[in-house]
Amino acid sequence: MHEAMENIVDSIESLLESAADYGKTSYELAKLKTIDQTFNVVSSLIPGAIVFLILMTFLLFLNLGVALWLGNISGNLFYGFFAVAAFYGIMALMVHSFMRGQIKKRILDYIIKQAFK
């Protein structure tokens, strides 16, 4: 009887150790999956950020050229810069008023799509 009890206790201890190992392994797997998904999202955003920076540099110089050209046409250099600034101010108000929710939704949808890819 004593030997049978020891076998049962050993079996239970072995089962508990296996359950603990399974829990640790499951935790590690979940952690690695989370890290993988995070790096997938970040790595998909980096090329977009590089293209965005190049586009912003292009637009900066284009806007400087347009402002100088408009200033040359109007006779005062700073009038061209005011005209370009007014254009962007009006565009910003329109985007903020009419498209703010749509832009936010598209960005969130993109990030979620990349996370579950």
SEFIMI-82710 format. One record per residue (C-alpha): residue number from 1; chain; x, y, z. Coordinates in pm, 1 decimal, decimal comma. Layout:
SEFIMI-82710
+-----+--------+----------+----------+----------+
: num : chaine :        u :        v :        w :
+-----+--------+----------+----------+----------+
: NUM :      A :        X :        Y :        Z :
...
+-----+--------+----------+----------+----------+
end
This chain:
SEFIMI-82710
+-----+--------+----------+----------+----------+
: num : chaine :        u :        v :        w :
+-----+--------+----------+----------+----------+
:   1 :      A :      0,0 :      0,0 :      0,0 :
:   2 :      A :    285,5 :    229,7 :     90,4 :
:   3 :      A :    452,9 :    166,2 :   -245,3 :
:   4 :      A :    129,9 :    239,5 :   -435,9 :
:   5 :      A :     94,1 :    573,2 :   -252,3 :
:   6 :      A :    449,0 :    667,6 :   -346,0 :
:   7 :      A :    377,2 :    587,9 :   -711,5 :
:   8 :      A :     66,7 :    806,6 :   -703,0 :
:   9 :      A :    257,4 :   1092,8 :   -534,9 :
:  10 :      A :    539,9 :   1059,5 :   -788,7 :
:  11 :      A :    288,0 :   1060,8 :  -1072,7 :
:  12 :      A :    118,2 :   1372,2 :   -935,1 :
:  13 :      A :    453,9 :   1548,0 :   -887,7 :
:  14 :      A :    553,9 :   1455,1 :  -1243,1 :
:  15 :      A :    219,5 :   1583,2 :  -1372,2 :
:  16 :      A :    257,1 :   1911,4 :  -1183,2 :
:  17 :      A :    611,1 :   1958,0 :  -1316,2 :
:  18 :      A :    489,4 :   1889,9 :  -1669,0 :
:  19 :      A :    204,3 :   2140,4 :  -1622,9 :
:  20 :      A :    449,6 :   2401,4 :  -1492,4 :
:  21 :      A :    682,9 :   2338,7 :  -1787,1 :
:  22 :      A :    387,6 :   2364,9 :  -2025,6 :
:  23 :      A :    283,1 :   2695,4 :  -1868,4 :
:  24 :      A :    635,0 :   2837,1 :  -1895,6 :
:  25 :      A :    665,3 :   2720,6 :  -2255,6 :
:  26 :      A :    324,4 :   2866,3 :  -2344,6 :
:  27 :      A :    422,8 :   3197,3 :  -2186,0 :
:  28 :      A :    752,4 :   3205,2 :  -2377,3 :
:  29 :      A :    572,2 :   3121,1 :  -2702,9 :
:  30 :      A :    318,4 :   3399,4 :  -2649,2 :
:  31 :      A :    600,5 :   3641,2 :  -2572,5 :
:  32 :      A :    788,9 :   3542,8 :  -2888,8 :
:  33 :      A :    473,1 :   3573,0 :  -3100,7 :
:  34 :      A :    413,4 :   3921,6 :  -2960,5 :
:  35 :      A :    770,4 :   4024,9 :  -3036,0 :
:  36 :      A :    740,0 :   3882,4 :  -3389,3 :
:  37 :      A :    417,9 :   4073,9 :  -3455,1 :
:  38 :      A :    567,5 :   4394,9 :  -3316,4 :
:  39 :      A :    870,2 :   4365,7 :  -3541,7 :
:  40 :      A :    645,8 :   4288,6 :  -3840,8 :
:  41 :      A :    447,7 :   4607,1 :  -3782,3 :
:  42 :      A :    758,6 :   4818,8 :  -3723,0 :
:  43 :      A :    942,1 :   4674,3 :  -4022,8 :
:  44 :      A :    645,4 :   4746,4 :  -4248,3 :
:  45 :      A :    626,8 :   5105,0 :  -4122,4 :
:  46 :      A :    997,0 :   5185,8 :  -4176,9 :
:  47 :      A :    990,8 :   5180,5 :  -4560,6 :
:  48 :      A :    678,4 :   5395,5 :  -4552,1 :
:  49 :      A :    851,4 :   5639,8 :  -4318,0 :
:  50 :      A :   1152,8 :   5662,8 :  -4549,6 :
:  51 :      A :    930,1 :   5733,2 :  -4850,3 :
:  52 :      A :    739,7 :   5987,6 :  -4641,0 :
:  53 :      A :   1062,6 :   6171,3 :  -4547,6 :
:  54 :      A :   1178,0 :   6180,7 :  -4910,2 :
:  55 :      A :    836,2 :   6307,8 :  -5019,9 :
:  56 :      A :    837,7 :   6574,1 :  -4747,3 :
:  57 :      A :   1182,6 :   6692,2 :  -4859,0 :
:  58 :      A :   1058,0 :   6714,2 :  -5217,9 :
:  59 :      A :    749,6 :   6907,8 :  -5109,6 :
:  60 :      A :    959,2 :   7143,1 :  -4895,9 :
:  61 :      A :   1172,5 :   7245,6 :  -5190,6 :
:  62 :      A :    870,9 :   7259,4 :  -5421,0 :
:  63 :      A :    693,5 :   7490,9 :  -5176,1 :
:  64 :      A :   1000,4 :   7709,7 :  -5143,4 :
:  65 :      A :   1017,2 :   7736,4 :  -5521,5 :
:  66 :      A :    646,6 :   7819,8 :  -5552,0 :
:  67 :      A :    671,0 :   8077,0 :  -5273,2 :
:  68 :      A :    971,6 :   8243,0 :  -5435,4 :
:  69 :      A :    801,2 :   8237,2 :  -5775,8 :
:  70 :      A :    477,6 :   8388,2 :  -5637,8 :
:  71 :      A :    681,2 :   8646,8 :  -5446,8 :
:  72 :      A :    866,6 :   8737,0 :  -5764,2 :
:  73 :      A :    538,1 :   8775,5 :  -5955,1 :
:  74 :      A :    375,6 :   8985,9 :  -5682,2 :
:  75 :      A :    676,1 :   9213,0 :  -5638,4 :
:  76 :      A :    736,1 :   9136,3 :  -5270,2 :
:  77 :      A :    911,1 :   8814,2 :  -5182,4 :
:  78 :      A :    723,1 :   8757,1 :  -4856,3 :
:  79 :      A :    381,7 :   8771,9 :  -5032,7 :
:  80 :      A :    463,3 :   8441,5 :  -5200,1 :
:  81 :      A :    537,5 :   8282,0 :  -4863,1 :
:  82 :      A :    213,3 :   8422,3 :  -4719,6 :
:  83 :      A :     18,8 :   8280,1 :  -5015,4 :
:  84 :      A :    171,5 :   7933,1 :  -4972,7 :
:  85 :      A :    112,7 :   7945,7 :  -4595,3 :
:  86 :      A :   -250,2 :   8052,1 :  -4648,9 :
:  87 :      A :   -302,0 :   7764,8 :  -4893,0 :
:  88 :      A :   -172,1 :   7511,7 :  -4639,0 :
:  89 :      A :   -369,4 :   7672,4 :  -4358,1 :
:  90 :      A :   -692,1 :   7637,4 :  -4555,6 :
:  91 :      A :   -604,1 :   7277,6 :  -4649,5 :
:  92 :      A :   -532,8 :   7193,0 :  -4284,6 :
:  93 :      A :   -867,4 :   7335,3 :  -4172,4 :
:  94 :      A :  -1051,4 :   7139,7 :  -4442,2 :
:  95 :      A :   -876,2 :   6812,5 :  -4356,5 :
:  96 :      A :   -932,3 :   6865,8 :  -3985,5 :
:  97 :      A :  -1299,4 :   6948,8 :  -4037,1 :
:  98 :      A :  -1398,8 :   6687,0 :  -4291,2 :
:  99 :      A :  -1149,1 :   6402,0 :  -4300,7 :
: 100 :      A :  -1002,0 :   6367,1 :  -3950,3 :
: 101 :      A :  -1202,3 :   6056,3 :  -3858,7 :
: 102 :      A :  -1140,3 :   5886,1 :  -4193,0 :
: 103 :      A :   -764,6 :   5937,4 :  -4173,8 :
: 104 :      A :   -750,3 :   5805,8 :  -3816,6 :
: 105 :      A :   -959,5 :   5501,4 :  -3911,6 :
: 106 :      A :   -737,3 :   5417,6 :  -4210,9 :
: 107 :      A :   -419,5 :   5441,9 :  -4004,8 :
: 108 :      A :   -562,1 :   5220,9 :  -3729,1 :
: 109 :      A :   -691,8 :   4969,0 :  -3985,3 :
: 110 :      A :   -348,1 :   4952,6 :  -4146,3 :
: 111 :      A :   -171,1 :   4893,2 :  -3814,3 :
: 112 :      A :   -422,3 :   4625,4 :  -3709,5 :
: 113 :      A :   -393,6 :   4457,5 :  -4050,8 :
: 114 :      A :    -15,2 :   4447,8 :  -4018,6 :
: 115 :      A :    -36,7 :   4313,3 :  -3663,4 :
: 116 :      A :   -252,4 :   4017,0 :  -3763,7 :
: 117 :      A :    -68,6 :   3942,3 :  -4087,6 :
+-----+--------+----------+----------+----------+
end
